Amino acid sequence: NYRNAFVYYNSNISTLISSPNPTFTLYYTNNNSTYNSSLVNFSIFLSTGTPSAPGTPSQTANSSSGITISYTAPQYGDSNNPTIATPITNYKITYQSTANTVRYGGVVSQNSNVETGNTSTTPTISSLYPDTSYTIFVQARNGDNASYGNVSANLTTAVTSYISPSISGITTNLTFSPTSYSARLVSNSVNISNLILSNSALTSGTNTFAVHELSNRGNLGNSTPVSLSLAVSGAATITGPAVSVNNFPATNTSLSTSNGLTINAITVSDSYAATGSTGFYLQGSGTVTLGTTIFTPSNSQYIVTLTRTGVTTQTKTYGFYYDTTSATPIVGGVTINKLNTVANSTTRQVSGVWIVYGSPTLDISCTDISNVGQYFYNNSQLLTYSSTTTGTISASEVTLTNVASGITAGVITGNLVITKSGLSYNTNSFETSIGVRATAYNIQGTTSYRDATSIATIVDPASYTLVYSTLQQSIGGSNLSSATAGYRIYSGICSGTNGYRPDSLYSYNSTTYVNTAYNNGWDITSTNNSDINATNELQIANGYFQTITGSSNGYKNYLSYYYGTSLNTVNYSGISNSGYRYVTFAWRLTGVTGTGYNGIRFSFVGNSTTYFDSNSAYANSGKTKKIQLYYRVEDPTSSSPSLSNLSTAWIDGNYTPNTVNSSNYNTEGQSGLNTFSGSTNTIFNVILPYTINSTTVSVNPIIYCRVGLPMDIAYQFQYITATMTSS
């Protein structure tokens, strides 16, 4: 073969190394008589090239802000040295937004280069704009050359997906903020809420709603993609205004009124503010107003409906009731028709007087009740009852069950009449009447009341407790080692100079005193039968044995006092305020052990102030009126006083010095006071004329104490206790 070149090889130059600017100079001769030279710049090593073009990218996934693409790696990592496997270290992706037919305002220009830090051939391009088409191409770079290689073919069909609406339908409830009340329907006593008593115009809170939906976003919508309408149903049927909202650009609406209902001006704005996301969805916000003309009293509920109509329809409702306000309520009259008691349960006799205690009941009528409502009434109570005396009444008319008249077809059409049977009255303390107050309420809680004419009755729970609980209810038996309340017995007709001797029926030769328990049914002003004369007995009132002087609780004319449907039949107003009246107590002594007893301590409980001198105790400060206190011991097998048994005569326990002894205790007129003391709890420490012990007593003796109070002195006590003592 022939070549048009001169080839020269010299092994001596094979060791040349690279330098910054290597050159090779060749000297040669030809027909010219001088040497010729030729200079060539060269590089010892060939430089690295750039990669070939990646494969054409394709879209594999998308979102509203990103597109995922896929492509193949370049065929050659180094185009200058295709036989060497040069790795790819980076890809550069170039994209540019090209079109957006959905968005109002068209495409928003966007282009950028994305460099991935790895060799991924399925990258996701982020921070893109929704509903937008993009052109995308790819270039690669190896690790030895800073330049990117050839460009791939363009991807021209890449597109992001839509952005979802930020709001949908009507996002806020339809709310108003009037002064409203809870109440009960007159028609069925059912509780309702949100009752409005004023017809002042009401404006709602701000309502926000979507103008566009997904299917009519941006340029896809018609000229008026949504409308709002307002209407009322239920208690009234009212068709209100309807307002259409225009498509882009955002345009506010003016208020619209129809039949007393108003949709106020609507502010329209883009739901998104970020670049590229605007132009797809509008939203509106505004208020509605209920005018005064729509309010008519009714027991049906008003339902206000705000409707948004677009591709889909949504509603928000607000329910309320309306009635006219009522003035201050009025109770025309209150009458106690009846006092209901049960014998031995809420009424009982004390000192011949029927008293009321516990929880009797009342039958009440309330008339001419007005201004409590029309279609509605107070949800807590229409009427409440209370006591005008010291007793307690706690009851309310919550429903209309006890309304006798004034309601027609579920509406209060006139003045109400309410009758209440079995109204419980809880007795607390002494009273001479029972009174009731009826208080009416309107819906706003405004009240007024009327008091009934009181019914005269003796309310005396303290006396009931004293007579039927505190005092011993039977003679029983005790060793009296501790203070024990007495058992009340009949005192008999007291006569004689000292006023303590019993009548002939209860002379010492007859039956024992303790066999005649005191009967609280006895009239203390007269002989109750041929055997009993209680005209010397003290009266119990307000839980005390008391005299007539200074007493406001006892010794009354009881003929006008009820104890149920009946009146009392005794009159004590004529009882004299002179002389003495008496009460007698008894105790049975049992179980005597040890050295026995030689004295008794009689203690007054709850008594008035007592005054003393060296000899006696008195009811008055002037010490002119003695408190009579007599005591005796009785052998129940032989009641007559005798030195041969334990039965003593009546011994004066309020006189000093002591005169009674074991030789004269069967003789009247002896005294046996040892000591006496105390003003708030008067104590008489008396002595016995002999010692009672297990040896000397063969029977269970009876201890008696008879007390006489001067009727012209204000004095009282609750009861007396006895305690056996030994020196």
SVG drawing of the C-alpha trace seen along z (x, -y; Angstrom):
<svg xmlns="http://www.w3.org/2000/svg" viewBox="-119 -46 141 56">
<polyline fill="none" stroke="black" stroke-width="0.4" points="0.0,0.0 1.1,-3.5 0.5,-6.3 0.9,-10.0 2.7,-10.4 6.1,-9.7 6.0,-7.5 8.8,-7.7 9.2,-5.7 11.8,-6.1 11.7,-4.3 13.6,-6.9 10.6,-9.3 8.3,-6.7 9.2,-7.9 7.8,-11.4 5.6,-12.6 2.9,-15.1 3.7,-18.8 1.6,-21.9 2.3,-22.7 4.1,-19.8 5.3,-20.4 7.0,-18.2 9.3,-19.8 10.4,-17.9 13.4,-19.0 13.5,-17.8 15.3,-18.7 14.2,-18.9 15.5,-20.6 16.2,-23.6 19.7,-23.6 18.6,-24.5 16.8,-22.5 13.1,-22.9 11.1,-22.5 7.5,-21.6 6.0,-22.2 3.0,-20.3 1.3,-20.9 0.1,-17.6 -1.2,-16.0 0.2,-12.8 -3.3,-11.6 -6.8,-11.9 -9.4,-14.1 -12.7,-12.6 -15.8,-13.3 -19.5,-13.9 -22.2,-11.2 -24.4,-10.5 -28.1,-11.5 -30.4,-9.7 -33.5,-7.9 -36.7,-9.9 -38.4,-10.6 -42.0,-9.5 -44.5,-10.5 -45.3,-7.7 -47.2,-9.5 -48.4,-12.9 -49.9,-15.1 -51.1,-18.6 -47.6,-19.8 -45.3,-17.1 -44.6,-14.8 -42.7,-11.6 -40.8,-10.7 -38.8,-7.7 -36.0,-7.4 -33.1,-5.2 -29.4,-6.0 -27.1,-7.2 -25.6,-4.5 -22.1,-5.9 -20.9,-7.5 -18.0,-9.0 -18.6,-9.7 -14.8,-10.1 -14.0,-6.8 -17.0,-4.6 -15.2,-1.5 -14.7,-2.6 -17.6,-2.1 -17.8,-5.6 -20.4,-6.0 -23.1,-8.7 -23.2,-10.8 -25.9,-13.4 -28.8,-14.1 -30.1,-17.6 -33.8,-17.9 -35.0,-20.9 -38.8,-21.7 -41.0,-24.5 -44.8,-25.1 -46.5,-25.3 -50.2,-25.3 -53.2,-25.5 -56.6,-25.5 -58.4,-25.1 -57.0,-27.9 -58.6,-31.3 -55.8,-33.6 -54.0,-30.7 -50.6,-29.2 -48.2,-30.6 -44.7,-30.6 -42.4,-28.3 -39.0,-26.8 -36.1,-25.4 -33.3,-22.9 -33.4,-20.1 -30.2,-18.2 -30.5,-14.9 -27.8,-13.9 -27.9,-10.3 -28.3,-8.2 -32.0,-7.7 -33.8,-7.4 -37.3,-7.8 -37.2,-11.2 -40.1,-13.3 -40.2,-16.9 -41.8,-18.9 -43.1,-22.5 -45.0,-22.5 -48.3,-24.2 -51.6,-22.3 -53.5,-21.5 -50.4,-22.5 -48.7,-20.9 -44.9,-20.8 -42.1,-20.2 -39.3,-18.1 -35.9,-16.9 -32.9,-15.3 -29.1,-15.5 -26.4,-13.4 -23.0,-14.1 -20.1,-11.8 -17.6,-12.3 -14.7,-13.3 -16.2,-16.0 -18.1,-19.0 -20.2,-19.5 -23.5,-17.8 -23.8,-15.7 -26.3,-15.5 -30.0,-16.4 -32.7,-13.7 -35.7,-14.0 -38.4,-16.2 -41.3,-14.9 -44.2,-17.2 -47.2,-15.5 -46.4,-15.8 -49.2,-17.4 -49.9,-17.9 -53.2,-16.9 -55.9,-19.3 -55.7,-21.0 -58.7,-20.1 -61.1,-22.8 -59.9,-24.3 -63.5,-24.4 -66.7,-22.7 -70.4,-23.5 -71.2,-25.9 -68.4,-25.6 -70.1,-27.4 -73.3,-26.8 -76.1,-29.3 -76.1,-31.0 -77.8,-34.0 -77.2,-35.4 -80.5,-36.8 -81.4,-36.7 -83.2,-33.4 -84.7,-31.1 -85.5,-27.6 -89.2,-26.9 -91.9,-24.4 -94.6,-24.0 -98.1,-24.6 -99.4,-22.0 -97.4,-19.1 -95.1,-20.4 -92.1,-19.3 -88.9,-21.3 -87.7,-23.4 -84.7,-25.7 -84.0,-28.8 -87.2,-30.7 -87.0,-34.3 -89.3,-36.9 -88.2,-39.9 -89.0,-40.6 -86.0,-42.7 -84.1,-42.0 -81.5,-39.3 -78.3,-39.2 -76.4,-35.9 -72.8,-35.2 -70.6,-35.1 -71.2,-32.2 -68.4,-31.0 -69.2,-28.9 -67.6,-27.5 -68.3,-29.1 -66.6,-26.5 -66.4,-22.7 -63.9,-20.4 -65.9,-19.8 -66.5,-23.5 -63.2,-24.9 -61.6,-27.8 -62.5,-28.0 -64.7,-24.9 -67.5,-26.7 -70.4,-28.6 -70.9,-32.3 -72.7,-31.8 -71.4,-28.6 -73.3,-29.0 -76.3,-30.7 -77.5,-31.3 -81.1,-31.3 -82.8,-32.0 -86.2,-30.7 -88.3,-30.0 -90.5,-26.9 -92.3,-25.5 -94.2,-28.1 -94.3,-30.2 -93.6,-29.5 -91.6,-32.4 -89.6,-32.4 -86.7,-34.8 -84.1,-36.1 -81.7,-34.1 -78.3,-35.6 -76.1,-34.2 -72.3,-34.5 -70.3,-35.1 -67.4,-33.2 -63.9,-34.7 -62.8,-37.4 -63.9,-37.6 -66.9,-40.0 -68.8,-40.9 -72.6,-40.9 -75.1,-43.4 -77.6,-42.7 -81.0,-41.2 -84.2,-41.3 -87.5,-39.5 -90.4,-39.0 -88.5,-40.2 -85.5,-38.0 -82.2,-39.5 -78.9,-38.0 -76.4,-40.8 -73.5,-41.7 -71.3,-38.7 -67.5,-39.2 -66.0,-36.9 -62.3,-35.9 -59.9,-33.3 -59.6,-30.3 -55.9,-30.1 -53.2,-32.7 -50.1,-30.8 -48.7,-31.5 -49.9,-29.0 -52.8,-27.9 -55.0,-30.9 -57.6,-31.0 -59.3,-27.7 -61.7,-28.2 -63.6,-31.2 -65.3,-31.3 -67.8,-33.7 -68.6,-35.0 -71.4,-37.0 -74.4,-37.2 -78.2,-37.0 -80.8,-39.0 -84.2,-38.1 -86.5,-41.1 -89.0,-42.0 -92.0,-41.2 -91.3,-37.4 -92.0,-37.0 -95.5,-35.8 -96.1,-34.0 -96.5,-30.2 -96.0,-27.0 -94.3,-25.6 -90.6,-26.0 -89.3,-28.4 -86.7,-26.8 -84.5,-29.2 -82.7,-27.5 -79.7,-28.9 -79.2,-26.9 -76.1,-26.8 -76.9,-25.5 -74.1,-24.6 -73.0,-21.3 -74.1,-19.9 -76.5,-21.4 -75.9,-22.0 -78.0,-23.6 -77.6,-25.0 -80.5,-25.5 -81.3,-27.5 -84.3,-26.7 -86.1,-28.9 -89.4,-29.5 -91.1,-32.9 -93.6,-34.2 -94.5,-37.7 -92.9,-38.7 -95.0,-38.6 -95.3,-41.3 -94.8,-40.6 -96.8,-37.6 -99.8,-38.0 -101.4,-35.6 -104.9,-36.8 -105.7,-34.6 -104.5,-31.7 -106.8,-29.6 -106.0,-26.8 -109.0,-24.6 -108.1,-21.8 -105.6,-20.7 -105.1,-17.0 -103.8,-15.1 -103.7,-11.5 -104.4,-10.6 -101.3,-9.4 -99.2,-10.2 -99.5,-14.0 -102.0,-15.0 -102.3,-14.1 -103.6,-15.5 -101.3,-17.2 -102.9,-18.4 -106.3,-18.0 -105.3,-20.1 -105.1,-18.6 -101.7,-19.6 -100.2,-19.1 -96.7,-17.7 -94.7,-15.8 -95.7,-16.5 -99.4,-17.1 -100.6,-18.1 -102.7,-20.9 -105.1,-21.3 -104.5,-24.6 -106.3,-26.6 -104.6,-29.4 -106.7,-31.6 -106.4,-34.4 -102.8,-33.6 -101.8,-35.7 -98.8,-36.9 -97.0,-33.6 -96.9,-32.9 -99.0,-32.2 -97.7,-29.2 -94.8,-28.6 -94.1,-28.8 -91.1,-28.8 -89.2,-25.5 -88.2,-25.2 -91.5,-26.1 -94.8,-27.8 -95.6,-28.2 -93.8,-27.4 -95.2,-27.0 -93.5,-28.1 -94.4,-28.7 -95.2,-32.0 -94.7,-30.5 -91.8,-28.5 -92.8,-25.3 -91.2,-24.2 -93.0,-23.8 -91.0,-22.8 -93.0,-22.1 -93.4,-23.4 -95.8,-23.2 -93.5,-22.1 -96.1,-20.8 -99.7,-21.8 -101.1,-18.7 -102.8,-20.7 -104.2,-23.5 -107.9,-23.4 -108.8,-26.1 -107.3,-28.8 -105.8,-26.6 -107.5,-25.9 -105.9,-23.9 -102.4,-24.2 -102.6,-28.0 -103.0,-29.9 -106.1,-31.9 -107.1,-33.3 -106.3,-33.4 -105.1,-30.1 -106.6,-28.2 -104.3,-25.7 -105.4,-23.3 -102.8,-21.4 -103.8,-18.5 -101.5,-16.9 -99.0,-19.7 -96.6,-18.6 -96.0,-21.0 -93.0,-20.0 -93.5,-21.3 -90.3,-22.8 -91.3,-24.8 -94.3,-26.1 -96.9,-28.0 -100.5,-29.0 -101.2,-29.0 -100.1,-27.5 -99.6,-29.9 -98.8,-29.3 -97.3,-31.6 -97.7,-30.9 -95.1,-32.5 -95.7,-32.6 -92.9,-32.7 -92.8,-33.9 -90.4,-32.7 -87.8,-35.3 -87.8,-34.3 -89.7,-37.4 -91.9,-36.6 -94.7,-37.8 -96.5,-36.1 -99.7,-36.0 -100.2,-34.7 -103.1,-32.7 -105.2,-33.5 -103.5,-31.3 -105.4,-28.4 -105.4,-28.5 -103.8,-25.4 -101.5,-24.5 -98.3,-23.3 -96.3,-21.9 -93.7,-19.3 -91.7,-19.9 -94.6,-19.0 -95.3,-15.9 -91.7,-14.8 -91.7,-15.5 -94.9,-13.7 -94.6,-10.7 -90.8,-10.3 -88.8,-12.0 -90.9,-11.1 -91.0,-7.4 -93.8,-5.8 -94.4,-3.2 -93.3,-2.8 -90.7,-0.2 -87.8,0.3 -84.3,-0.9 -81.7,-1.1 -81.7,-4.9 -77.9,-4.9 -78.0,-7.6 -80.4,-10.4 -83.7,-9.1 -86.7,-11.1 -89.9,-10.4 -93.1,-8.6 -96.0,-11.1 -99.0,-10.0 -102.2,-11.7 -101.7,-14.2 -105.2,-13.9 -107.2,-16.7 -104.6,-18.6 -105.9,-20.1 -104.8,-20.9 -102.7,-23.7 -99.6,-22.7 -101.6,-21.7 -100.1,-18.3 -102.6,-15.8 -104.5,-13.6 -108.2,-13.2 -110.0,-10.4 -109.8,-8.1 -106.1,-8.1 -105.8,-8.0 -103.1,-5.8 -105.6,-3.0 -106.5,-2.6 -104.7,-1.5 -101.2,-2.7 -100.8,-6.0 -98.7,-4.6 -101.6,-2.6 -103.2,-5.8 -101.0,-7.1 -101.6,-10.7 -104.0,-10.9 -103.2,-13.7 -106.8,-13.7 -108.0,-15.1 -109.5,-18.6 -107.5,-20.4 -110.4,-22.7 -113.0,-20.1 -113.8,-16.7 -113.3,-14.4 -115.3,-11.6 -116.6,-10.5 -113.2,-9.4 -110.8,-11.9 -110.4,-15.6 -107.5,-17.2 -108.2,-20.7 -105.0,-20.9 -102.6,-19.8 -100.1,-22.0 -100.4,-22.4 -97.6,-21.4 -97.0,-23.8 -94.1,-24.2 -92.4,-21.3 -92.6,-22.8 -94.7,-22.4 -95.5,-26.0 -97.6,-28.5 -100.2,-30.8 -98.3,-34.0 -96.0,-35.1 -97.0,-32.2 -97.7,-33.1 -97.8,-29.4 -100.4,-27.9 -103.6,-28.5 -105.5,-29.7 -109.1,-29.5 -108.6,-26.6 -112.1,-26.5 -111.1,-28.1 -107.9,-26.0 -108.0,-23.2 -106.2,-20.0 -107.5,-18.6 -111.0,-19.2 -112.2,-19.5 -111.8,-22.2 -110.5,-21.8 -113.1,-21.7 -111.2,-23.1 -110.9,-26.6 -108.1,-27.3 -108.2,-31.1 -110.2,-31.2 -107.7,-29.3 -106.8,-31.3 -103.4,-32.8 -103.5,-32.2 -102.8,-29.2 -100.7,-26.2 -100.9,-23.6 -99.1,-20.3 -97.4,-17.5 -96.4,-14.2 -93.7,-11.8 -92.9,-8.2 -90.0,-5.8 -89.8,-2.0 -86.6,-1.1 -85.2,2.3 -81.9,4.1 -80.6,2.5 -77.2,3.9 -74.3,3.2 -74.7,0.8 -77.8,-0.6 -79.3,-4.2 -80.2,-6.8 -81.0,-9.7 -82.5,-10.9 -81.4,-13.7 -84.3,-15.3 -83.0,-17.5 -85.1,-20.0 -84.2,-20.1 -84.7,-23.2 -86.2,-25.2 -86.5,-28.9 -84.2,-30.7 -84.6,-29.5 -83.9,-31.6 -82.7,-30.3 -82.4,-31.3 -81.0,-29.2 -84.2,-27.1 -85.9,-26.8 -86.0,-27.3 -88.3,-29.9 -89.8,-30.7 -89.5,-34.5 -86.6,-36.8 -88.5,-38.2 -88.5,-34.6 -92.1,-34.7 -93.3,-31.9 -91.9,-28.5 -91.5,-25.8 -93.4,-22.9 -91.6,-19.6 -92.9,-16.5 -91.6,-13.0 -92.4,-9.6 -91.4,-6.0 -94.2,-3.4 -94.3,0.3 -96.5,1.4 -97.9,4.3 -98.9,1.9 -99.2,-1.7 -100.4,-3.2 -97.5,-4.8 -96.3,-2.5 -93.2,-2.0 -93.6,1.7 -92.9,1.3 -91.2,-1.1 -94.3,-3.3 -93.7,-6.9 -96.1,-9.8 -95.5,-12.8 -92.2,-14.4 -91.5,-18.1 -88.4,-18.3 -88.1,-22.0 -87.6,-23.0 -84.7,-22.9 -83.9,-21.5 -84.6,-17.8 -87.2,-16.4 -88.0,-13.0 -86.4,-9.9 -87.0,-6.2 -89.4,-6.7 -91.8,-9.3 -91.7,-8.7 -95.3,-7.5 -96.4,-11.0 -97.5,-13.8 -95.7,-17.2 -92.1,-16.0 -89.3,-17.6 -86.4,-15.8 -84.3,-18.4 -80.5,-17.9 -79.1,-20.4 -80.4,-22.2 -78.5,-24.2 -78.4,-25.4 -80.4,-28.1 -80.3,-26.7 -80.6,-23.1 -82.2,-23.2 -81.2,-20.2 -83.0,-19.0 -80.9,-16.5 -83.3,-14.9 -82.7,-12.2 -84.5,-9.0 -85.5,-8.1 -83.9,-4.6 -81.5,-2.9 -82.8,-0.9 -80.6,2.0 -80.8,5.6 -81.3,6.7 -84.0,4.2 -86.0,4.1 -88.2,7.1 -90.2,5.5 -89.5,3.0 -90.5,-0.3 -92.0,-3.3 -90.3,-6.7 -92.7,-9.7 -92.0,-13.4 -94.8,-15.9 -94.0,-19.5 -96.3,-22.5 -95.8,-25.9 -97.3,-29.2 -99.6,-30.3 -98.9,-34.0 -95.2,-33.6 -93.8,-32.9 -92.0,-29.6 -91.5,-26.6 -89.4,-23.4 -89.2,-20.5 -89.1,-17.4 -87.5,-16.0 -85.0,-13.3 -84.3,-11.1 -81.0,-9.6 -80.6,-7.4 -77.7,-8.5 -75.7,-7.2 -73.6,-9.1"/>
</svg>
